[in-house]
Amino acid sequence: MKKLMLIAAAVTIVGGVFAQCSDPEVTNCSLVYDFKASLKTTVGKAYSGDCEDLCYRATGSKSFKGYIYACTCDCTNFMSGATFYLYDKKSDTELFGSPMWQFLSAIGKNSTDAEGFVYFGGYGGTLFAAGHGKFDDAGLLKSMSGDLAGYLNPPYCSAQCSDGELAVAYPACSWQEVSGIPTPAFGSWSIKYNKSLSSKYSQGLWVPPYAYTNGNEG
């Protein structure tokens, strides 16, 4: 079986001179993946009437888009040292942190199919994802998709009378309103290797939407 190695064979190296990918590290190899997640969860809604009305939770959905990125092509560092950033424009919701792969394996007759389980934890919630995907002949993970489940921070209402108010829930054993408990989320996810951004990131020509690893927002 082929040895599982994440190498950026598709990254073009020009001139042998490389800019900083993430300060203070200087690199000539980076990985960037487009990341999408479609989730069933809850959204905040306000009762009609005066401004004393509660912001309540209703079932809804969120569509996140973003990236997984790493200033390395080393397999071990990528699996535990990358960064993810997701954003849902409609609800103005951000999720970001460091994905932790529990395992990422090559399977199939030619060892080019992939299976994996990854934990997305950090700001905004916690998601557990499993999926199947593809490696290329060099061992580079090209894509993966599957299902995920977890929880997000509580939704909030953005209506005029309740701007920023967290939506309440009623725990079953007490039936007392609580606004700070998380809300469940479940759905599908996918990642796809972005050759162009991987090359640009390694040369310092692309700034991630949120550079969580060094605290700089781009």
C-alpha positions as CSV (number, residue, x, y, z in Angstrom):
1,M,0.0,0.0,0.0
2,K,1.2,3.5,-0.8
3,K,2.5,5.5,2.1
4,L,0.0,8.2,3.1
5,M,1.8,11.5,2.4
6,L,0.3,14.9,1.9
7,I,2.6,16.5,-0.7
8,A,1.7,19.5,-2.8
9,A,2.9,18.2,-6.2
10,A,0.6,20.6,-7.9
11,V,2.2,23.7,-6.3
12,T,4.4,25.6,-8.9
13,I,7.7,26.9,-7.5
14,V,9.1,30.0,-9.3
15,G,12.5,31.4,-8.9
16,G,13.3,29.6,-5.6
17,V,12.4,32.7,-3.5
18,F,9.5,32.4,-1.2
19,A,7.6,35.0,0.9
20,Q,6.2,34.4,4.3
21,C,3.0,32.3,4.6
22,S,2.4,32.9,8.3
23,D,4.8,35.0,10.3
24,P,7.4,34.0,11.4
25,E,7.4,30.7,9.3
26,V,8.8,30.8,5.8
27,T,7.5,28.0,3.6
28,N,7.5,26.8,0.1
29,C,4.6,24.4,0.4
30,S,1.0,25.1,1.6
31,L,-2.4,23.5,1.4
32,V,-5.7,25.3,0.9
33,Y,-9.1,23.5,0.6
34,D,-12.4,25.0,-0.3
35,F,-14.8,24.1,2.6
36,K,-18.6,24.0,2.5
37,A,-21.1,22.9,5.1
38,S,-24.9,22.9,4.8
39,L,-26.5,22.6,8.3
40,K,-30.0,22.1,9.7
41,T,-30.0,24.0,13.0
42,T,-32.1,26.8,14.7
43,V,-32.4,30.5,14.0
44,G,-33.6,33.3,16.2
45,K,-37.0,34.9,15.7
46,A,-38.8,37.7,17.6
47,Y,-42.4,37.7,18.5
48,S,-44.3,40.6,16.8
49,G,-45.3,43.3,19.2
50,D,-43.5,45.5,21.6
51,C,-39.8,45.3,22.5
52,E,-40.4,43.3,25.6
53,D,-41.2,40.2,23.6
54,L,-38.8,37.2,23.7
55,C,-36.4,36.1,21.0
56,Y,-37.3,32.4,20.4
57,R,-35.6,29.6,18.5
58,A,-37.1,28.1,15.4
59,T,-35.8,25.3,13.1
60,G,-33.9,26.7,10.2
61,S,-30.7,26.1,8.1
62,K,-27.3,27.7,7.6
63,S,-25.0,27.5,4.6
64,F,-21.3,27.9,5.4
65,K,-18.5,28.5,3.0
66,G,-14.8,29.0,3.7
67,Y,-11.4,27.2,3.8
68,I,-9.1,24.8,5.5
69,Y,-5.5,26.0,5.1
70,A,-2.1,25.2,6.4
71,C,1.4,26.6,5.9
72,T,2.8,23.1,5.5
73,C,2.4,20.0,3.3
74,D,3.6,17.7,6.1
75,C,0.9,15.1,6.7
76,T,1.2,15.1,10.5
77,N,1.2,18.9,10.8
78,F,-1.8,19.2,8.4
79,M,-3.9,16.8,10.4
80,S,-3.4,18.6,13.7
81,G,-2.1,22.1,12.9
82,A,-4.3,23.5,10.1
83,T,-6.9,26.2,10.4
84,F,-10.5,26.3,9.3
85,Y,-12.8,29.3,8.7
86,L,-16.5,29.2,7.8
87,Y,-18.9,32.0,7.3
88,D,-22.7,32.1,6.8
89,K,-23.6,35.4,5.2
90,K,-27.3,35.3,5.9
91,S,-26.9,35.0,9.6
92,D,-23.5,36.7,9.8
93,T,-22.2,33.6,11.7
94,E,-18.5,32.7,11.9
95,L,-16.9,29.4,12.8
96,F,-13.1,29.0,13.0
97,G,-10.5,27.0,14.8
98,S,-8.2,24.1,14.2
99,P,-9.5,20.8,12.7
100,M,-8.2,17.6,14.4
101,W,-8.3,14.5,12.2
102,Q,-8.9,11.4,14.3
103,F,-7.8,9.4,11.2
104,L,-7.3,9.9,7.5
105,S,-6.7,6.7,5.5
106,A,-6.1,5.5,2.0
107,I,-8.4,2.7,1.0
108,G,-9.7,0.9,-2.1
109,K,-8.0,-1.4,-4.6
110,N,-5.5,1.2,-5.7
111,S,-5.2,3.0,-2.4
112,T,-6.5,6.2,-3.9
113,D,-9.9,6.3,-2.2
114,A,-10.0,8.0,1.2
115,E,-11.9,7.8,4.5
116,G,-11.6,10.1,7.4
117,F,-13.1,11.4,10.6
118,V,-12.3,15.0,11.7
119,Y,-13.3,17.2,14.6
120,F,-13.9,20.9,14.0
121,G,-13.7,22.8,17.3
122,G,-13.1,26.4,18.2
123,Y,-15.0,29.7,18.0
124,G,-18.8,29.3,17.3
125,G,-19.3,25.7,18.0
126,T,-18.2,22.1,17.7
127,L,-18.7,19.8,14.8
128,F,-17.8,16.1,14.1
129,A,-17.5,15.1,10.5
130,A,-17.0,11.8,8.7
131,G,-16.6,11.2,5.0
132,H,-15.1,9.5,1.9
133,G,-12.9,11.1,-0.7
134,K,-10.0,10.7,-3.1
135,F,-6.3,10.9,-3.1
136,D,-4.3,11.6,-6.3
137,D,-1.5,9.2,-7.4
138,A,1.1,11.2,-5.4
139,G,-0.9,10.9,-2.1
140,L,-2.4,14.4,-2.1
141,L,-5.9,14.5,-0.6
142,K,-8.0,15.9,-3.5
143,S,-11.5,15.9,-2.0
144,M,-13.8,14.5,0.7
145,S,-17.5,14.8,1.5
146,G,-19.9,13.3,4.0
147,D,-22.1,14.0,7.0
148,L,-21.5,16.0,10.2
149,A,-23.2,16.7,13.5
150,G,-22.5,18.8,16.6
151,Y,-23.6,22.0,18.1
152,L,-23.3,25.8,17.5
153,N,-23.5,28.8,19.8
154,P,-27.1,29.9,20.4
155,P,-28.7,31.9,17.6
156,Y,-29.8,35.5,18.1
157,C,-32.4,37.9,16.9
158,S,-31.4,40.8,14.7
159,A,-34.9,42.5,14.6
160,Q,-35.0,46.2,15.4
161,C,-36.4,45.6,18.9
162,S,-34.0,42.8,19.9
163,D,-30.7,43.5,18.2
164,G,-28.2,41.0,19.4
165,E,-30.6,39.2,21.8
166,L,-29.9,35.5,22.2
167,A,-32.8,33.2,21.3
168,V,-34.1,31.2,24.3
169,A,-34.7,27.5,24.7
170,Y,-36.6,25.6,27.5
171,P,-34.6,22.7,29.0
172,A,-37.0,19.7,29.2
173,C,-36.4,18.9,32.9
174,S,-37.0,22.5,34.2
175,W,-39.0,24.4,31.5
176,Q,-37.3,27.5,32.6
177,E,-36.1,29.7,29.7
178,V,-32.4,29.8,29.1
179,S,-30.7,31.8,26.4
180,G,-27.1,30.6,26.7
181,I,-27.3,26.9,25.9
182,P,-26.0,25.7,22.5
183,T,-28.2,24.6,19.6
184,P,-27.8,21.3,17.6
185,A,-26.5,21.3,14.1
186,F,-26.4,18.5,11.5
187,G,-26.0,18.1,7.8
188,S,-23.4,17.7,5.0
189,W,-19.9,18.9,4.4
190,S,-17.3,18.8,1.6
191,I,-13.7,19.9,1.0
192,K,-11.9,20.3,-2.3
193,Y,-8.2,21.0,-2.9
194,N,-7.7,24.5,-4.3
195,K,-4.5,24.4,-6.5
196,S,-4.4,28.1,-7.2
197,L,-4.8,29.3,-3.6
198,S,-2.3,26.7,-2.4
199,S,0.3,28.1,-4.7
200,K,-0.5,31.7,-3.8
201,Y,-0.5,31.0,-0.1
202,S,2.9,29.4,-0.2
203,Q,4.2,32.6,-1.9
204,G,2.5,35.0,0.5
205,L,0.1,36.1,-2.3
206,W,-3.1,35.1,-0.5
207,V,-4.3,36.1,3.0
208,P,-6.9,33.8,4.6
209,P,-10.2,35.5,5.6
210,Y,-9.3,34.9,9.2
211,A,-5.6,34.1,10.0
212,Y,-6.5,32.4,13.3
213,T,-3.0,31.0,13.7
214,N,-1.4,34.4,14.0
215,G,-4.3,36.5,15.1
216,N,-4.6,38.6,12.0
217,E,-7.9,39.1,10.2
218,G,-7.6,39.5,6.4
